[in-house]
Amino acid sequence: MSDLYDTCVFIDYWKGEPAAVALVESARKNPGTILYSSLSAVELWQYKGLDRKEEIEYTALTRHILKEAPLNTEMAKKAGQWLRDYSRSQRMRIAADALIVATAEQAGATVYTKNCKDFQKFYSNVKSY
């Protein structure tokens, strides 16, 4: 079983939060063993305040340290099925989370996040850091 780091790990790492720094440093010791969802790239690069240093660090993490767990149609279908019972506004708010955990589920990965509540709506193998 592997681990998958949610977007908040990247953000908290950049902010210097000790628990996130420890997770990333662990990944640096074993490059390619920790996953991230391609949806995290969307979430990171959409931020207007992304500065050049932050962009360089995120690029290094996603190209050289972490391993991408890309989204596929089966994962998207699974996430869509999970989202059926929610209102349109709720679906829009939690769609990325459903897609990230569908990716983790297919990989048999534990999701590390600070957003446990939304992720655990769909997947039980979620840990806070």
Buried (B, 14 or more C-beta within 10 A) or exposed (E): EEBBBBBBBBBBBBEEBEEBBEBBEEBBEEEEEBBBBBBBBEBBEEEEEEEEEBEEBBEEBBEEBBBBBEBEEEBBEBBBEBBEEBEEEEBEEBBBBBBBBBBBBBBEBBBBBBBBEBBBBBBEBBEEB
